[in-house]
Amino acid sequence: MTEGELQQAIEGAIQDPAWAEAIEGQEELRKAVATQSHELFVPSFPIDYMIRKRLVSAAAYVLDRLKTASVVSTSRSNISLDAAAETFYPDLLLIDESRGQVIIVELKRSRQTERQALTELLATSMKSRTTSHSFQI
């Protein structure tokens, strides 16, 4: 499956109100949250633990927000305020209107592109901050 095909599949799945339930790895995420919250858990390396705890908490938070978020834009839409001068095509831009929060989704097909996904998310986040002052990111 190409990245474009993945994009189309995700966009189609989002039409189903229960689409967030189809995301794989939710049980593992719940276990990770529970493990790190257990009173008897002792981390082997505190810095790694702190980073992992933050990432696991953030993933659980976003996963919960996906259940109520709606699609604002897909990769086919340039959402730049100055479309003549620059382009800004996040794979998916969602909004949780009840909290006024934007969720940026970057789709990748393999683990080998994790660094690229992180770079694109950071760039999208920074661009969102400069073009959209009405959302909390």
PyMOL commands that set and color helices and strands:
alter all, ss='L'
color gray80, all
select helices_A, chain A and resi 3-14+19-22+26-37+46-66+111-131
alter helices_A, ss='H'
color red, helices_A
select strands_A, chain A and resi 70-74+92-96+101-105
alter strands_A, ss='S'
color yellow, strands_A
deselect
rebuild
show_as cartoon
